[in-house]
Amino acid sequence: MRFKPMGPDVYGAASPKDLLLAIEEDGDALHDLVDQHVISIQPFRAHTLLQLFRLAAKYESNPERYTSHNTPLKGKILINAFYEPSTRTRLSFDSAWHRLGGDSINITDRSTTGLAKGESYEDVAHMFNNYGDCIVLRDGDSNAVYSMADTLRVPIINAGNGIDEHPTQAMADLYTILKWRPSLVASKVSPGERVRIGVVGIPSRMRTVRSLLRILAKFPQIVEELVLIHDPAKNAAEELFDPGQLEELQQAGLNVRCTGDLQGEIPGLDVIYINAIAWVGDSYEVHGNSFRLTRDLPYKPNAIVLHPLARGPELSTCLDDTPHNWYFSQARGAVFLRMALLTCMVDRTNRVMDVI
């Protein structure tokens, strides 16, 4: 069987150059990210995020220029500490760092570390200060990243802390949506241009969904309606949100509606985001077995399907060769999003801003 080469836009028809051209450059806004911990999506300004997406689109539009002729992270070391299973997120960060010329240290087994002997997160952070320039942490303990952040003198990125948050996944999700429809970056989006987004998931139990909703709350002008789809037989409406979570979204200007009718909603949705896994401690819960996306459903012609992956039966492989498949583009774009974020966090943007 011969290898079939694939171009950068096999999954997802829009070019990142369209998004690059749609956002007016303001490099000063990226200074907000220098030496900053990325634990939650909440502290970040919408304007800063747009500039981050612009830099990511710059990388993705011309990756060869940055990986072969410009290595802004040369001499820098990333510590990837993943105490919970991961494929895409860990490799994405590692790939992003190496593409920009940096070196990395990877930890993938808690049992091989001092934590297995009872060492505190604070002491681990003291050691990490001496070994790396940036930390990426995934841990089933939702408090671990906060414990380390108080001690660290280098920035840390939360790559998933229990059921709490996954901020860079949310950044990658919105980056994908804006590449699909670059007109959404306008400061004012007309009602006819706004999108209806369906989210199949449980915000109170799924960190990817929680973070996605929080980043969308920073851009309420792009969302006509946010439809939360769940199984009422398993999750009553009042169980979908943590206390104050729904009110936070509504106060930001999002129009949120809950329903259990996936089939009935699909014809009116522009974006469908589906997840089924909630990590809890060292294991996971499966939600939403009653929902499944297949190619024969009545999607809008230009509708896109997103999934943070890894997928289960909720996302059929029969969708993979349809134009609705943007989940592979979502995973690919996450590398360039993280390249942009890491460049900013270690204050190396001056090495890339003047590169065309």
Stockholm file with secondary structure:
# STOCKHOLM 1.0

chainA/1-356         MRFKPMGPDVYGAASPKDLLLAIEEDGDALHDLVDQHVISIQPFRAHTLLQLFRLAAKYESNPERYTSHNTPLKGKILINAFYEPSTRTRLSFDSAWHRLGGDSINITDRSTTGLAKGESYEDVAHMFNNYGDCIVLRDGDSNAVYSMADTLRVPIINAGNGIDEHPTQAMADLYTILKWRPSLVASKVSPGERVRIGVVGIPSRMRTVRSLLRILAKFPQIVEELVLIHDPAKNAAEELFDPGQLEELQQAGLNVRCTGDLQGEIPGLDVIYINAIAWVGDSYEVHGNSFRLTRDLPYKPNAIVLHPLARGPELSTCLDDTPHNWYFSQARGAVFLRMALLTCMVDRTNRVMDVI
#=GR chainA/1-356 SS CCCCCCCTTSSSSSCHHHHHHHSCCCGGGGGGGTTCCBSCSTTSCHHHHHHHHHHHHHHHHSHHHHHHSCCTTTTCEEEEEECSCCSHHHHHHHHHHHHTTCEEEEECCGGGSGGGGTCCHHHHHHHHHHHCSEEEEEESSTTHHHHHHTTCSSCEEEEEETTSCCHHHHHHHHHHHHHHCGGGGSSSCCGGGCEEEEEESCTTTCHHHHHHHHHHTTCGGGEEEEEEECCTTTSCGGGSSCTTHHHHHHHTTCCEEEESCHHHHGGGCSEEEECCEEEETTEEEECCTTCCBCTTSCCCTTCEEECCSCCCTTBCGGGTTSTTBCHHHHHHHHHHHHHHHHHHHTTCGGGTTTCC
#=GC SS_cons         CCCCCCCTTSSSSSCHHHHHHHSCCCGGGGGGGTTCCBSCSTTSCHHHHHHHHHHHHHHHHSHHHHHHSCCTTTTCEEEEEECSCCSHHHHHHHHHHHHTTCEEEEECCGGGSGGGGTCCHHHHHHHHHHHCSEEEEEESSTTHHHHHHTTCSSCEEEEEETTSCCHHHHHHHHHHHHHHCGGGGSSSCCGGGCEEEEEESCTTTCHHHHHHHHHHTTCGGGEEEEEEECCTTTSCGGGSSCTTHHHHHHHTTCCEEEESCHHHHGGGCSEEEECCEEEETTEEEECCTTCCBCTTSCCCTTCEEECCSCCCTTBCGGGTTSTTBCHHHHHHHHHHHHHHHHHHHTTCGGGTTTCC
//
